[in-house]
Amino acid sequence: MDYDVLKALSEREAYERYARFVKHSSLSKESYSIFSAMGEWFKNNPTHQTIPWDSFQAWYVLVRHAKMDKVELDIHKQLIASLSTRPETDGLQPLMEGLAKRDYASQIAELALRMADGDYSKGFDDIERLLEDYHKRVGNLTSYDRDLGTFSVSTLQSVAKPGLQWRLWGLQQSCGDFRQGDLCVFAKRPDSGGTTFLA
């Protein structure tokens, strides 16, 4: 699993999206050290979108861990070298989403336990916020929800309020009340009284 996680996070976009869900206990000591160095690499090389493993290995050995014990360093070098030759694996997104799900589930469980123990500074709103954050980060929202926001009755309040009414009965019937954000198009021929109509 360590190889799959490190390989999956070698893309900047994946690292920025999922790195926070990788806990120290999820990887071996050597893999977690490489994982931490990957974050530093991306920070120091803002133009790189993918980690070039040969360059990364040289930087890791000569700069980041120059004083590491030779035997331990050889283990790290072999791990990095195997990453450069390892083929891409299918199903990496479910792996990362699984780590994210476990992270959020543990946060929600901790909140629920604190509430059950009588900590009234926390509430169900905090749990709802965690769920919303999970859906935003992992990308489980539909494109409609992502672009326009999740539907709620409160989003209809602006539509329920009365808008600007037209003086002409025909316009009121065809267009209805005019509210902020509405788009109403009137078409006319040249020199047929458009300015007078708007006035």
C-alpha positions in Angstrom: 0.0 0.0 0.0 2.9 2.4 0.7 4.0 2.3 -2.9 0.5 3.0 -4.1 0.0 6.0 -1.8 3.4 7.5 -2.7 2.8 6.9 -6.4 -0.7 8.4 -6.2 0.6 11.6 -4.5 3.5 12.2 -6.9 1.1 14.5 -8.9 0.8 18.0 -7.4 -2.9 18.1 -7.7 -3.4 14.8 -5.9 -0.9 15.8 -3.2 -2.6 19.1 -2.5 -6.0 17.3 -2.4 -5.3 14.2 -0.4 -2.0 14.7 1.6 -3.7 15.8 4.8 -5.5 12.5 5.0 -2.2 10.5 5.2 -1.4 9.9 8.8 1.9 8.7 10.3 0.3 5.4 11.2 -0.8 4.8 7.6 2.7 4.3 6.2 6.0 2.7 7.3 8.7 5.0 8.8 10.7 5.2 5.6 7.6 5.8 3.4 6.3 8.5 5.7 9.8 10.2 5.5 9.6 10.2 1.7 6.0 11.4 1.8 7.0 14.4 4.0 9.9 15.2 1.7 7.5 15.2 -1.3 5.5 18.0 0.2 8.8 20.0 0.7 9.7 19.2 -2.9 6.5 20.6 -4.3 6.8 23.7 -2.1 10.4 24.4 -3.3 9.6 23.6 -6.9 6.3 25.4 -7.7 6.7 24.8 -11.5 6.8 21.0 -11.2 3.4 19.2 -11.5 4.9 15.7 -11.1 7.9 14.5 -9.1 10.8 13.4 -11.3 12.0 10.5 -9.1 15.7 10.7 -10.2 16.0 14.3 -9.3 14.0 13.8 -6.2 16.3 11.0 -5.1 19.4 13.1 -5.6 17.9 16.0 -3.6 16.6 13.6 -0.9 20.0 11.9 -0.4 22.4 14.9 -0.8 20.3 17.7 0.7 17.4 16.7 2.9 19.1 13.7 4.6 22.8 14.2 4.1 23.5 13.1 7.6 21.4 10.0 7.6 23.0 6.6 8.5 24.2 4.9 5.3 22.3 1.7 5.8 19.0 3.5 6.5 19.7 5.8 3.5 20.1 2.8 1.2 16.7 1.6 2.2 15.2 5.0 1.3 17.1 5.1 -2.0 15.8 1.6 -3.0 12.2 2.7 -2.1 12.5 5.8 -4.2 14.2 3.9 -7.1 11.3 1.4 -7.1 8.8 4.2 -7.3 10.4 5.4 -10.6 9.9 2.0 -12.2 6.6 1.0 -10.7 3.7 1.2 -13.1 0.6 3.3 -12.5 -2.0 1.4 -10.5 -5.7 1.5 -11.0 -8.0 2.4 -8.1 -5.8 5.0 -6.5 -8.6 7.4 -6.1 -10.7 5.0 -4.0 -7.6 4.4 -1.9 -7.2 8.1 -1.2 -10.9 8.6 -0.7 -10.9 5.8 1.8 -8.1 7.5 3.8 -10.1 10.8 3.7 -13.3 9.0 4.8 -11.5 7.4 7.8 -10.0 10.8 8.8 -13.4 12.6 8.7 -15.2 9.7 10.4 -12.7 9.8 13.3 -13.2 13.6 13.6 -17.0 13.2 13.6 -16.8 10.3 16.2 -14.6 12.5 18.5 -17.2 15.4 18.2 -20.1 13.0 18.9 -18.3 11.6 21.9 -17.6 15.0 23.3 -21.2 16.0 22.9 -22.3 12.7 24.6 -20.0 13.5 27.5 -21.7 16.9 28.0 -19.4 19.3 26.1 -22.1 21.9 25.1 -19.6 24.0 23.2 -20.0 21.6 20.3 -23.1 20.9 18.4 -24.6 19.1 15.4 -23.7 22.2 13.3 -20.0 21.2 13.7 -20.8 17.7 12.5 -22.7 19.2 9.5 -19.7 21.4 8.7 -17.4 18.4 8.8 -19.6 16.5 6.4 -19.8 19.5 4.0 -16.0 19.9 4.1 -15.6 16.2 3.4 -17.9 16.4 0.3 -16.1 19.5 -1.0 -12.6 18.0 -0.5 -13.3 14.6 -1.8 -15.4 15.9 -4.7 -18.6 13.8 -4.1 -20.9 16.7 -4.8 -22.7 16.9 -8.2 -21.6 19.6 -10.6 -24.9 21.4 -9.9 -24.3 21.4 -6.1 -20.7 22.4 -6.6 -21.5 25.4 -8.9 -24.7 26.6 -7.4 -24.6 25.4 -3.8 -26.7 22.8 -2.0 -30.4 23.4 -2.3 -32.2 24.7 0.8 -35.5 26.5 1.5 -33.5 29.6 2.5 -32.1 29.9 -1.0 -35.7 30.5 -2.2 -36.3 33.5 0.0 -35.1 36.0 -2.6 -37.5 34.5 -5.1 -40.4 34.6 -2.7 -40.1 38.3 -2.0 -42.1 40.7 -4.3 -40.1 42.3 -7.0 -40.5 45.3 -9.3 -43.9 45.2 -11.0 -44.6 46.5 -14.5 -47.2 49.2 -15.0 -48.4 47.6 -18.2 -50.7 44.6 -17.6 -49.3 42.7 -20.7 -45.7 43.0 -19.4 -46.7 42.0 -15.9 -48.5 38.9 -17.3 -45.6 37.9 -19.6 -42.6 38.8 -17.4 -43.9 38.7 -13.9 -42.1 40.5 -11.0 -38.6 41.7 -11.9 -36.0 40.8 -9.2 -32.3 41.2 -8.7 -30.5 38.7 -10.8 -33.3 38.3 -13.4 -32.5 38.6 -17.1 -35.2 40.0 -19.3 -34.6 40.6 -23.0 -36.7 42.9 -25.1 -36.2 42.9 -28.9 -37.3 45.7 -31.3 -36.8 47.0 -34.7 -34.7 50.2 -35.2 -36.5 53.5 -34.6 -39.6 51.8 -33.1 -39.6 53.6 -29.6 -37.1 51.5 -27.6 -35.8 54.5 -25.6 -39.3 55.7 -24.9 -40.2 52.2 -23.7 -37.3 52.1 -21.3 -38.0 55.6 -20.0 
